[in-house]
Amino acid sequence: MPVAEILQVAAGGLLMGLIYALVAAGLSLIFGLMDVVNFAHGELMMLAMYAVFAIWQLTGADPLLLLPVVAVLLFGVGMAIYRGLIARALSVQFNRGMVQIFVTFGLAIFIRGAAQFVWGGEFRSVTGHWLADRSLNLGGVFLPLPQVAASLVCLAAFAGLLMISRTEFGKALEATREDRDAVALIGIDRDRIFAMGWGLGAGAVGIAGVMLAGFYYVGPNVGASFAVIAYVTVALGGFGSMLGALVAGVLIGEVEAFTAALWEPSLKQVGVFAVYLLVLTFRPRGLFGKM
Amino acid sequence: MDNAILRRRKREVLGGVIVLAALALLPLPIKDVYTQNLIIITVLFAGLAQAWNILGGYCGQISLGHALYFGVGGYVSTLLYLKAGLPPSLGLFAAFGVSGMLALLVGWPCFRLSGHYYAIATVVVGEIGYLLFLNWDFVGGATGVFIPFHGESWAQLQFKTAKLPYHYVVLAFAAATWLTAFLLEGSRWGFAWRAVKDDVTAARSLGVNIFSSKMAAAALSGGFTGMGGAIYAQYVGYIDPDSVLAGHFSILIALPAVLGGVSTLWGPLIGAAVLMPASELSRSYLGGSGRGVDLMLYGGLIVIGALARPQGLVSLFGRKDDHARIA
């Protein structure tokens, strides 16, 4: 494999990997906060993509301009899911672990059905926007601009999450994560923190969805394929670790890109899964998970 | 064992015999093929969910990758029939063996993981199986395998239009899983598994070997799931990775047990009796439009069921002392 080609594959893996990382970051944040795996996480991303598609179709607005709108929208959706379903799932007396898995799973099926109801089953795409079909040439390595923009936004979102963790709210978040019962004693409203956590997690995956809509098809099942990668990313990086999500996302993007290039494109995910299982054999709680 | 437990177990055997007899008679007056099919699928999934319950319920290891055992079971019996001429009635047992072994192979790395790490690892292993079969030409790849019809025969488990023989095959299968769960509940193994589920540290201090307990539960659970897959393949006459190995099958197998009541004898059957008709009816009456109303109803039902009855629908029946046990 010539050097230029290696660089091209590596760049492609990095660009995709950063998207995976941001999708996983939202999942990891919610898990770390309250030990809940959101099996509807991919569907939240799909909702964000459809929101972009719908507003673009209606107004012709560029997806990039819609970024803040959709992020806020998803923040609200995340909070509503927490208040409506998750708070209830956490308060049950039996099989709590199982109830939360299947409540979020049922929600995923519901959202998929709702998307099909509103937009139909066919694939849609957002075309003709500002960055569409343009690419950057870095010494022979071609980088499609929509993906470059997506990666930059993902990095910025990570920086944003890091900044939030430095604020008063971030400290409350961390304290709630450490001991969800003790925080009540120092006047932290746990329920509010959890709801905000869901808002942030959904907002993060919403941002990923907006950027993805710039170069990827939109369909009712688009979330499902990204969700499996997101679970793997979170488990590989370690549940609850933001740095873990970032490193694991990029690693997975690279493994996927090189498996596709060197072996067989249709088996690219097998390479990812094999690396994941290998790492978990040595580190059962992921690369950055607390042992 | 004290008398209360013994009495309860006697009651359950009696209940088992009555339900078995009722299910054996149920299809006799029914002439309509659609309803016959619905009953067969319901009973099959009651058996599959009970198989899942052995690992996911009694042993508490929430597997979200049982589609792998189901699909592999279907492929094993089908390929043995097509390539080696082994009658599917024997292929069922080969499917049990291969899927059971596969569950051990999967369990060996995955049982080192706990909680959500385990659940996600099982999702991944299932996906790997799906992708490999999709790209494996020997097993038909994405196009799948047809089972040609060679005339009616119990050995081949092929019946032209009659549904009744299949009904008795799935009923025997579901009864076998029920009996296994019943025997486990009263055995040393069953107690060890429930200890593993409730408190790993305490179980270890009592001398329970955690790893081999999980492996034994996985082998039984995977084996029965594979057998169910083999029966399903023979029933529909055609399998491809999307119809037997896709990830949503894992959820389909687990759901009746979860909604009906995990680690209970009757939960999987009750769950299947509610879920399968609900999903089938909503699909045939509302799914045709392709507008996703069936999915919304089905998803909504899962959410509401899990929230309203976290201990399972089985808690609507039975006596108070049984509830205490479920908790």
Boltz contact constraints between the chains, C-beta under 6 A:
constraints:
  - contact:
      token1: [A, 37]
      token2: [B, 116]
      max_distance: 6.0
  - contact:
      token1: [A, 88]
      token2: [B, 307]
      max_distance: 6.0
  - contact:
      token1: [A, 92]
      token2: [B, 310]
      max_distance: 6.0
  - contact:
      token1: [A, 94]
      token2: [B, 310]
      max_distance: 6.0
  - contact:
      token1: [A, 94]
      token2: [B, 311]
      max_distance: 6.0
  - contact:
      token1: [A, 95]
      token2: [B, 310]
      max_distance: 6.0
  - contact:
      token1: [A, 98]
      token2: [B, 258]
      max_distance: 6.0
  - contact:
      token1: [A, 99]
      token2: [B, 306]
      max_distance: 6.0
  - contact:
      token1: [A, 99]
      token2: [B, 310]
      max_distance: 6.0
  - contact:
      token1: [A, 102]
      token2: [B, 258]
      max_distance: 6.0
  - contact:
      token1: [A, 102]
      token2: [B, 302]
      max_distance: 6.0
  - contact:
      token1: [A, 102]
      token2: [B, 306]
      max_distance: 6.0
  - contact:
      token1: [A, 103]
      token2: [B, 303]
      max_distance: 6.0
  - contact:
      token1: [A, 103]
      token2: [B, 306]
      max_distance: 6.0
  - contact:
      token1: [A, 106]
      token2: [B, 299]
      max_distance: 6.0
  - contact:
      token1: [A, 106]
      token2: [B, 302]
      max_distance: 6.0
  - contact:
      token1: [A, 106]
      token2: [B, 303]
      max_distance: 6.0
  - contact:
      token1: [A, 107]
      token2: [B, 303]
      max_distance: 6.0
  - contact:
      token1: [A, 109]
      token2: [B, 295]
      max_distance: 6.0
  - contact:
      token1: [A, 109]
      token2: [B, 298]
      max_distance: 6.0
  - contact:
      token1: [A, 109]
      token2: [B, 299]
      max_distance: 6.0
  - contact:
      token1: [A, 110]
      token2: [B, 296]
      max_distance: 6.0
  - contact:
      token1: [A, 110]
      token2: [B, 299]
      max_distance: 6.0
  - contact:
      token1: [A, 110]
      token2: [B, 300]
      max_distance: 6.0
  - contact:
      token1: [A, 112]
      token2: [B, 295]
      max_distance: 6.0
  - contact:
      token1: [A, 113]
      token2: [B, 292]
      max_distance: 6.0
  - contact:
      token1: [A, 113]
      token2: [B, 295]
      max_distance: 6.0
  - contact:
      token1: [A, 113]
      token2: [B, 296]
      max_distance: 6.0
  - contact:
      token1: [A, 114]
      token2: [B, 296]
      max_distance: 6.0
  - contact:
      token1: [A, 116]
      token2: [B, 292]
      max_distance: 6.0
  - contact:
      token1: [A, 117]
      token2: [B, 291]
      max_distance: 6.0
  - contact:
      token1: [A, 117]
      token2: [B, 292]
      max_distance: 6.0
  - contact:
      token1: [A, 121]
      token2: [B, 290]
      max_distance: 6.0
  - contact:
      token1: [A, 228]
      token2: [B, 127]
      max_distance: 6.0
  - contact:
      token1: [A, 231]
      token2: [B, 120]
      max_distance: 6.0
  - contact:
      token1: [A, 232]
      token2: [B, 124]
      max_distance: 6.0
  - contact:
      token1: [A, 235]
      token2: [B, 117]
      max_distance: 6.0
  - contact:
      token1: [A, 235]
      token2: [B, 120]
      max_distance: 6.0
  - contact:
      token1: [A, 266]
      token2: [B, 135]
      max_distance: 6.0
  - contact:
      token1: [A, 267]
      token2: [B, 135]
      max_distance: 6.0
  - contact:
      token1: [A, 270]
      token2: [B, 128]
      max_distance: 6.0
  - contact:
      token1: [A, 270]
      token2: [B, 131]
      max_distance: 6.0
  - contact:
      token1: [A, 273]
      token2: [B, 124]
      max_distance: 6.0
  - contact:
      token1: [A, 273]
      token2: [B, 128]
      max_distance: 6.0
  - contact:
      token1: [A, 281]
      token2: [B, 109]
      max_distance: 6.0
  - contact:
      token1: [A, 284]
      token2: [B, 112]
      max_distance: 6.0
  - contact:
      token1: [A, 284]
      token2: [B, 113]
      max_distance: 6.0
